[in-house]
Amino acid sequence: MLTKRIIACMDVDGRRVVKGVHFVDHRDAGDPVELARTYNRQGVDELVYYDITASSDDREIFVDVVERTADTVFIPLTVGGGIRTVEDMDRLLRAGADKVSINTAPIARPELISEGAARFGSQCIVIALDAKRHNGHFEVFSHGGRRPTGLDAVEWAARAVELGAGEVVVNSIDTDGTRDGYDLEMNAAIASAVTVPVIASGGAGKVEHFYDVLTTGRGDAALAASVFHFGQLTVADTKRYLHERGVAVRLEVSE
């Protein structure tokens, strides 16, 4: 049985972690490096940083935060936001990221996926898609969930994997920050369409939601933010709950 992963996600704006609802109304959640240390102690499997305004503000991503985090914790780190070129990927990977997450740029130029995979390997390339329900399907939005693209999320995920993406993050704008549960239907639909791991994002509020998306939702990993940032749940408690119900997770916890 493959081990399921629990991932802590940090949306970073102005070098502070923030979290909102439906991608708006953000609250400050602390320093990203300090939060990374906390999650490492709790036994999180991976960390994700998203610079949520890099694309919309048309600026470079925060390499210094990546460097400080990589010097502090030694678990896989994925970084996204404002990545437009293979050179951007190279800079982040050299700074200490293990994977790069691309969202907006490959919508305009899908070749970025294949270029990154050819240079660094598919295992380094994560395609993140922000999607919401629209007219009976799941539509992809770009620029931090701000702009509709007309792309069908299931079709776009499948194409991205064909181009070389090694993982897919499925973030539901409809459920983001609500703590009412992940979009199980969206996640399962995309998991059925691709052959790489699918990471569910958006909507975690209680331990049952993690169980649901890792089973019914067919997720290979579950990513969460505010429910961890503000102390409603801990990573360790979430993993213990999953383990007790037969979901394979890594239980080792650091000091």
C-alpha positions as CSV (number, residue, x, y, z in Angstrom):
1,M,0.0,0.0,0.0
2,L,1.4,3.4,-1.0
3,T,1.9,5.9,1.8
4,K,-0.4,8.9,1.6
5,R,1.2,12.3,2.3
6,I,0.1,15.2,4.4
7,I,1.4,18.5,3.1
8,A,1.4,21.9,4.7
9,C,0.8,24.8,2.3
10,M,1.9,28.3,3.0
11,D,0.6,31.2,0.8
12,V,3.1,33.9,1.1
13,D,2.5,37.6,0.4
14,G,5.1,40.2,1.3
15,R,7.2,37.4,3.0
16,R,4.4,36.7,5.4
17,V,2.1,33.6,5.4
18,V,-1.5,34.6,4.7
19,K,-4.7,32.6,4.4
20,G,-8.1,33.7,3.1
21,V,-11.4,32.3,1.9
22,H,-12.1,31.7,-1.8
23,F,-8.7,33.4,-2.4
24,V,-9.6,36.7,-0.8
25,D,-9.9,38.3,2.7
26,H,-6.4,37.2,3.8
27,R,-5.3,36.9,7.4
28,D,-1.7,37.0,8.6
29,A,-0.5,33.6,9.8
30,G,3.1,34.2,10.6
31,D,6.6,33.9,9.3
32,P,7.1,31.2,6.7
33,V,10.4,29.9,8.0
34,E,9.1,29.6,11.6
35,L,6.0,27.8,10.4
36,A,8.2,25.5,8.4
37,R,10.1,24.6,11.6
38,T,6.8,23.9,13.4
39,Y,5.4,21.6,10.7
40,N,8.7,19.8,10.5
41,R,8.5,19.0,14.2
42,Q,4.9,17.8,13.8
43,G,6.0,15.3,11.2
44,V,4.6,16.9,8.0
45,D,5.6,15.0,4.9
46,E,6.2,18.0,2.6
47,L,6.0,21.8,2.5
48,V,4.6,24.0,-0.2
49,Y,5.2,27.7,-0.6
50,Y,3.1,29.7,-3.0
51,D,4.0,33.3,-3.7
52,I,0.4,34.3,-4.3
53,T,1.0,37.7,-5.8
54,A,4.2,37.1,-7.9
55,S,2.2,36.5,-11.1
56,S,-0.5,39.1,-10.6
57,D,2.2,41.7,-9.6
58,D,4.5,40.6,-12.4
59,R,7.5,40.2,-10.2
60,E,10.1,37.6,-9.3
61,I,9.6,35.1,-6.5
62,F,11.1,35.2,-3.0
63,V,14.4,33.2,-3.4
64,D,15.7,34.4,0.0
65,V,12.7,32.7,1.9
66,V,13.4,29.5,0.0
67,E,17.1,29.6,0.9
68,R,16.4,30.2,4.6
69,T,13.8,27.4,4.7
70,A,16.1,24.9,3.0
71,D,18.8,25.6,5.5
72,T,16.3,25.0,8.4
73,V,14.3,21.9,7.5
74,F,15.1,18.8,5.5
75,I,11.8,17.6,4.1
76,P,10.7,18.0,0.5
77,L,9.9,21.6,-0.4
78,T,7.8,22.7,-3.4
79,V,7.8,26.4,-4.5
80,G,5.4,28.1,-6.8
81,G,4.3,31.6,-7.9
82,G,5.8,33.8,-10.6
83,I,7.7,31.0,-12.4
84,R,7.8,32.0,-16.0
85,T,11.0,30.4,-17.4
86,V,13.3,27.4,-17.0
87,E,15.8,29.9,-15.6
88,D,13.3,30.7,-12.8
89,M,13.0,27.0,-12.1
90,D,16.8,26.6,-12.0
91,R,17.1,29.5,-9.5
92,L,14.6,28.1,-7.1
93,L,16.0,24.6,-7.3
94,R,19.5,25.9,-6.7
95,A,18.1,27.8,-3.7
96,G,16.9,24.6,-2.1
97,A,13.5,23.7,-3.5
98,D,13.0,20.1,-4.4
99,K,10.1,20.8,-6.8
100,V,8.7,23.8,-8.6
101,S,5.0,24.4,-9.0
102,I,3.7,26.2,-12.1
103,N,0.2,27.4,-12.7
104,T,-0.3,30.6,-14.7
105,A,2.7,30.6,-17.1
106,P,2.1,27.2,-18.8
107,I,-1.5,28.1,-19.6
108,A,-0.1,30.7,-22.0
109,R,2.9,28.6,-23.0
110,P,2.4,24.9,-22.3
111,E,5.9,24.1,-23.6
112,L,7.3,25.4,-20.3
113,I,6.2,22.1,-18.7
114,S,8.1,19.9,-21.2
115,E,11.2,22.3,-21.1
116,G,11.3,22.0,-17.3
117,A,10.8,18.2,-17.4
118,A,13.6,17.8,-20.0
119,R,16.1,19.8,-18.0
120,F,15.3,18.8,-14.4
121,G,13.1,15.6,-14.7
122,S,9.4,15.2,-14.4
123,Q,9.7,14.6,-10.6
124,C,10.6,18.3,-10.2
125,I,7.7,19.7,-12.2
126,V,4.3,20.1,-10.4
127,I,1.3,21.5,-12.3
128,A,-1.0,23.4,-10.0
129,L,-4.5,24.2,-11.2
130,D,-7.0,26.5,-9.5
131,A,-10.5,25.5,-10.6
132,K,-14.1,26.1,-9.8
133,R,-17.4,24.7,-11.0
134,H,-18.8,26.5,-14.0
135,N,-21.6,25.4,-16.4
136,G,-21.4,21.8,-15.5
137,H,-17.6,21.4,-15.6
138,F,-14.5,22.5,-13.7
139,E,-12.9,25.6,-15.2
140,V,-9.3,26.5,-14.7
141,F,-8.5,30.0,-13.4
142,S,-5.1,31.7,-13.6
143,H,-3.2,34.5,-11.8
144,G,-4.0,33.3,-8.3
145,G,-7.5,32.3,-9.1
146,R,-8.3,35.8,-10.5
147,R,-8.8,35.1,-14.3
148,P,-11.0,32.5,-16.0
149,T,-9.2,30.7,-18.8
150,G,-12.0,28.6,-20.4
151,L,-9.9,25.5,-19.9
152,D,-11.5,22.3,-18.6
153,A,-9.6,21.3,-15.5
154,V,-9.7,17.5,-16.2
155,E,-8.5,18.0,-19.8
156,W,-5.8,20.5,-18.8
157,A,-4.4,18.2,-16.1
158,A,-4.2,15.3,-18.6
159,R,-2.4,17.5,-21.1
160,A,0.0,18.8,-18.5
161,V,1.0,15.2,-17.6
162,E,1.5,14.3,-21.2
163,L,3.9,17.2,-21.5
164,G,5.9,16.0,-18.5
165,A,4.4,17.2,-15.2
166,G,5.2,14.7,-12.4
167,E,2.4,15.7,-10.0
168,V,-0.9,17.6,-10.1
169,V,-2.2,19.9,-7.4
170,V,-6.0,20.2,-7.6
171,N,-7.1,23.4,-5.7
172,S,-10.8,24.1,-5.6
173,I,-11.6,27.8,-5.5
174,D,-15.1,26.9,-4.4
175,T,-14.0,25.1,-1.2
176,D,-10.7,27.1,-0.5
177,G,-10.6,28.2,3.1
178,T,-14.2,27.2,3.9
179,R,-13.2,24.2,6.0
180,D,-16.2,22.4,4.7
181,G,-14.2,19.6,3.0
182,Y,-12.4,19.1,-0.3
183,D,-14.1,18.9,-3.6
184,L,-14.1,15.1,-3.8
185,E,-15.7,15.0,-7.3
186,M,-13.2,17.3,-8.9
187,N,-10.3,15.5,-7.3
188,A,-11.5,12.0,-8.3
189,A,-12.2,13.1,-11.8
190,I,-8.7,14.4,-12.3
191,A,-7.1,11.4,-10.5
192,S,-9.0,9.2,-13.0
193,A,-7.6,11.1,-15.9
194,V,-3.8,11.1,-15.1
195,T,-1.1,8.6,-14.2
196,V,0.8,10.7,-11.7
197,P,0.2,11.6,-8.0
198,V,-2.7,14.0,-7.4
199,I,-2.6,16.3,-4.4
200,A,-5.9,17.6,-3.1
201,S,-6.1,21.2,-1.9
202,G,-8.8,23.5,-0.6
203,G,-11.4,23.0,2.1
204,A,-9.9,20.9,4.9
205,G,-11.6,21.6,8.2
206,K,-11.5,18.4,10.2
207,V,-9.7,15.1,10.2
208,E,-12.6,13.4,8.4
209,H,-12.0,15.6,5.4
210,F,-8.5,14.2,5.0
211,Y,-9.8,10.7,5.1
212,D,-12.5,11.4,2.6
213,V,-10.3,12.9,0.0
214,L,-7.6,10.3,0.4
215,T,-10.1,7.5,-0.1
216,T,-13.3,8.6,-2.0
217,G,-11.5,11.5,-3.6
218,R,-8.6,9.3,-4.8
219,G,-6.0,11.7,-3.6
220,D,-2.4,10.6,-3.2
221,A,-1.8,13.5,-0.8
222,A,-3.8,16.1,1.0
223,L,-2.6,19.7,1.3
224,A,-4.0,22.1,3.9
225,A,-3.3,25.6,5.2
226,S,-5.5,27.5,7.6
227,V,-6.6,24.5,9.6
228,F,-3.0,23.9,10.5
229,H,-1.9,27.5,10.6
230,F,-4.5,28.6,13.2
231,G,-4.3,25.5,15.3
232,Q,-7.6,23.7,14.6
233,L,-5.7,20.6,13.8
234,T,-2.1,19.4,14.0
235,V,-0.4,17.3,11.4
236,A,0.4,14.6,14.0
237,D,-3.2,14.3,15.1
238,T,-4.4,14.1,11.5
239,K,-2.0,11.4,10.7
240,R,-2.9,9.4,13.8
241,Y,-6.6,9.6,12.8
242,L,-5.8,8.3,9.3
243,H,-3.6,5.5,10.6
244,E,-6.3,4.3,13.0
245,R,-8.6,4.0,10.0
246,G,-6.3,2.0,7.8
247,V,-4.8,4.8,5.7
248,A,-1.0,4.3,5.2
249,V,0.9,7.4,6.5
250,R,4.3,8.1,7.9
251,L,4.0,8.4,11.7
252,E,7.5,9.4,12.7
253,V,7.5,12.8,14.4
254,S,10.6,14.9,14.9
255,E,11.5,16.4,18.3
